[in-house]
Amino acid sequence: MDTATRFARAISLIDAANAQDPNVIRYNDEDGPKELIHSELLTRWVKTLLPSASEAVLLAARGQHIRRWMHPRSEYPEGRTGYLRWRTNLYKFHADETANLLREAGYDDGTVTRAGQIIRKEGLGRDPEVQAIEDGLCLVFLETQLDELAGRLDRDKMLAILRKTWKKMSPAARQLALELTFEPGERALISEALAAD
């Protein structure tokens, strides 16, 4: 199987898995499965941040949150300890689920291993591909979840979340974030969060 066919097959398998997400979000005036939309947006951001992105990082972007709805945060205790356990378990789950589909698509162990490392965020802060995933996740959050979260949380909590998000991002991703279109209230929150940094 040639490289393009194998890549298309893997993307198709991952997309089919993410299309099963029962959680629906609205993006560009259309409703769709949350993780499918998020994985497509994450892939787009990674391509923007890394124009010569490797096959492994593009596959990792697509599988980053594969079938995430199967392990909701509510299954873990409240607080930081519960959150960290949930997040750690998800890293392994997403990497394993993606690995199974990549093998089904015909990928070798090297690509499967590398995609898993990226999904688990191994080398964050040192590895440009892992940083591109982190940047993309932050951009997807700002693009698709900021409005809903701002409607649920108090102002101080939102400011703290925005500051943490900003600190995770590379300078290139921060610039892209500033170019996004936000509602006036969201833009004001971002400005306030950044002014305190």
Backbone torsions as a table, in degrees:
resi	resn	phi	psi	omega
1	MET	NA	132.9	-179.4
2	ASP	-75.4	164.1	-174.5
3	THR	-58.4	-46.0	-177.7
4	ALA	-63.3	-41.0	179.8
5	THR	-65.9	-43.9	179.6
6	ARG	-62.7	-44.4	179.3
7	PHE	-61.7	-47.1	179.6
8	ALA	-60.9	-39.2	178.8
9	ARG	-63.9	-44.3	179.9
10	ALA	-63.5	-45.3	179.2
11	ILE	-61.2	-42.1	179.2
12	SER	-61.5	-42.3	179.3
13	LEU	-65.7	-44.2	179.5
14	ILE	-65.5	-44.6	179.4
15	ASP	-61.8	-38.9	178.8
16	ALA	-63.3	-39.2	177.3
17	ALA	-65.4	-46.2	-178.3
18	ASN	-70.3	-24.6	178.4
19	ALA	-68.5	-15.1	178.6
20	GLN	-80.6	-5.0	-178.2
21	ASP	-58.7	121.8	178.8
22	PRO	-74.8	-14.3	178.8
23	ASN	-81.2	128.0	-175.9
24	VAL	-113.4	136.3	173.7
25	ILE	-125.5	162.3	178.3
26	ARG	-103.9	128.9	176.7
27	TYR	-144.0	130.7	-177.3
28	ASN	52.5	43.5	177.1
29	ASP	64.1	21.0	176.1
30	GLU	-131.7	144.1	176.3
31	ASP	-91.8	145.4	177.7
32	GLY	-165.1	169.1	179.5
33	PRO	-60.6	128.9	-174.2
34	LYS	-52.8	-54.1	-174.5
35	GLU	-69.8	-27.5	174.9
36	LEU	-66.5	-48.0	179.3
37	ILE	-63.1	-45.9	-179.6
38	HIS	-61.4	-40.5	-178.7
39	SER	-68.1	-35.9	176.5
40	GLU	-66.4	-42.3	178.6
41	LEU	-66.6	-41.4	179.0
42	LEU	-61.6	-42.5	177.6
43	THR	-60.4	-43.2	178.9
44	ARG	-61.1	-45.2	-179.5
45	TRP	-64.9	-40.1	178.8
46	VAL	-62.4	-41.3	177.2
47	LYS	-63.8	-34.8	177.9
48	THR	-68.6	-43.5	-177.6
49	LEU	-75.3	-32.9	-179.6
50	LEU	-127.3	82.5	-177.1
51	PRO	-55.5	-27.7	177.4
52	SER	-107.2	41.4	-177.2
53	ALA	-56.4	139.5	178.0
54	SER	-72.3	161.3	176.6
55	GLU	-59.8	-40.3	-177.6
56	ALA	-61.9	-42.5	-178.3
57	VAL	-71.4	-33.1	176.9
58	LEU	-68.9	-38.1	176.2
59	LEU	-67.4	-39.7	177.7
60	ALA	-63.8	-40.0	178.6
61	ALA	-60.7	-42.6	-177.6
62	ARG	-69.5	-33.3	-178.1
63	GLY	-98.4	5.2	-172.2
64	GLN	-52.9	-41.8	-179.3
65	HIS	-123.4	33.1	-176.9
66	ILE	-55.9	130.3	177.9
67	ARG	53.0	32.3	-177.7
68	ARG	-58.0	-32.6	-177.9
69	TRP	-61.5	-18.3	-179.6
70	MET	-72.4	-15.8	-179.4
71	HIS	-131.6	72.4	-176.6
72	PRO	-67.8	152.8	178.7
73	ARG	-58.0	-31.2	-177.2
74	SER	-64.2	-14.4	178.0
75	GLU	-79.5	-4.7	-177.5
76	TYR	-118.1	155.9	179.8
77	PRO	-60.6	152.4	175.1
78	GLU	-64.1	161.8	174.8
79	GLY	94.5	175.5	-173.9
80	ARG	-64.4	-42.0	-179.0
81	THR	-61.3	-46.1	178.1
82	GLY	-63.5	-40.9	178.4
83	TYR	-61.6	-46.3	-178.2
84	LEU	-65.1	-37.9	177.6
85	ARG	-65.6	-43.1	177.9
86	TRP	-59.1	-49.0	-177.4
87	ARG	-63.1	-44.2	179.5
88	THR	-62.6	-43.7	178.3
89	ASN	-64.2	-36.9	178.6
90	LEU	-65.9	-40.3	178.5
91	TYR	-53.6	-48.4	-179.0
92	LYS	-66.6	-45.2	-179.5
93	PHE	-58.9	-49.4	-178.8
94	HIS	-63.3	-41.9	179.5
95	ALA	-64.2	-43.0	-179.6
96	ASP	-66.6	-44.4	179.4
97	GLU	-61.9	-43.6	179.2
98	THR	-65.7	-42.3	179.9
99	ALA	-57.5	-44.0	179.8
100	ASN	-59.5	-42.6	-178.9
101	LEU	-72.8	-35.1	177.7
102	LEU	-66.0	-39.8	176.7
103	ARG	-64.6	-41.2	177.8
104	GLU	-60.6	-33.9	179.8
105	ALA	-79.8	-8.5	176.4
106	GLY	102.5	15.8	-179.9
107	TYR	-78.1	149.1	177.7
108	ASP	-80.5	169.0	-177.2
109	ASP	-62.1	-33.1	-179.3
110	GLY	-61.2	-47.5	179.7
111	THR	-68.7	-40.8	179.4
112	VAL	-62.1	-44.8	179.5
113	THR	-63.2	-45.7	-178.9
114	ARG	-63.7	-43.4	177.9
115	ALA	-60.3	-40.3	178.3
116	GLY	-63.6	-41.1	177.8
117	GLN	-60.3	-41.9	-179.2
118	ILE	-67.7	-44.6	179.6
119	ILE	-60.8	-39.3	179.3
120	ARG	-78.6	-1.0	179.0
121	LYS	61.1	34.8	176.0
122	GLU	-70.7	127.5	-179.3
123	GLY	88.9	15.5	178.4
124	LEU	-58.0	130.7	-177.4
125	GLY	95.6	-17.9	179.5
126	ARG	-120.2	-28.4	-174.0
127	ASP	-102.9	115.9	-177.7
128	PRO	-58.9	-32.6	179.7
129	GLU	-71.1	-39.7	177.3
130	VAL	-66.4	-39.8	177.9
131	GLN	-64.2	-36.9	178.1
132	ALA	-63.0	-37.7	175.9
133	ILE	-64.6	-46.8	179.3
134	GLU	-60.0	-45.1	177.7
135	ASP	-59.5	-46.6	-179.4
136	GLY	-62.0	-40.7	177.7
137	LEU	-61.8	-41.5	178.0
138	CYS	-64.1	-41.3	179.7
139	LEU	-66.8	-40.0	176.6
140	VAL	-63.2	-41.5	176.8
141	PHE	-58.0	-50.1	-178.7
142	LEU	-62.7	-37.2	-175.9
143	GLU	-74.2	-35.0	-169.5
144	THR	-120.6	-17.6	-172.4
145	GLN	-120.9	-13.7	-175.7
146	LEU	-59.0	-46.5	-177.0
147	ASP	-59.8	-49.0	-178.2
148	GLU	-64.1	-43.6	-178.8
149	LEU	-66.4	-41.0	179.3
150	ALA	-63.1	-28.7	177.5
151	GLY	-75.6	-19.5	-177.1
152	ARG	-100.8	-33.1	-172.0
153	LEU	-103.5	155.9	177.8
154	ASP	-74.2	164.3	-172.9
155	ARG	-58.0	-45.1	-178.1
156	ASP	-62.4	-41.0	178.6
157	LYS	-64.2	-42.9	179.0
158	MET	-63.0	-42.0	179.1
159	LEU	-62.3	-41.0	178.4
160	ALA	-63.5	-42.5	179.0
161	ILE	-63.2	-44.6	-180.0
162	LEU	-64.0	-39.7	178.1
163	ARG	-64.2	-43.1	178.4
164	LYS	-63.6	-42.6	178.9
165	THR	-60.7	-45.9	-177.6
166	TRP	-61.6	-39.9	-179.0
167	LYS	-65.7	-27.5	179.9
168	LYS	-74.2	-20.3	-168.7
169	MET	-91.3	146.3	174.3
170	SER	-73.1	163.4	176.2
171	PRO	-55.7	-39.8	179.8
172	ALA	-63.4	-41.7	179.7
173	ALA	-68.8	-36.3	177.3
174	ARG	-61.6	-41.1	178.6
175	GLN	-63.5	-43.3	177.6
176	LEU	-62.5	-38.5	179.6
177	ALA	-62.9	-40.1	-179.6
178	LEU	-67.6	-20.7	179.7
179	GLU	-87.5	-8.4	178.7
180	LEU	-68.5	156.0	176.8
181	THR	-90.5	124.3	178.7
182	PHE	-124.8	155.3	169.9
183	GLU	-65.6	155.1	-178.8
184	PRO	-54.3	-40.5	179.3
185	GLY	-64.8	-39.2	177.9
186	GLU	-67.1	-43.8	179.1
187	ARG	-60.4	-40.5	178.9
188	ALA	-64.4	-41.2	177.3
189	LEU	-61.0	-46.0	179.8
190	ILE	-61.9	-45.7	179.6
191	SER	-60.2	-42.5	179.5
192	GLU	-65.9	-41.9	179.4
193	ALA	-62.5	-42.2	-177.5
194	LEU	-74.2	-30.7	-179.8
195	ALA	-64.9	-29.9	-178.1
196	ALA	-81.2	-12.8	-178.1
197	ASP	-80.4	NA	NA
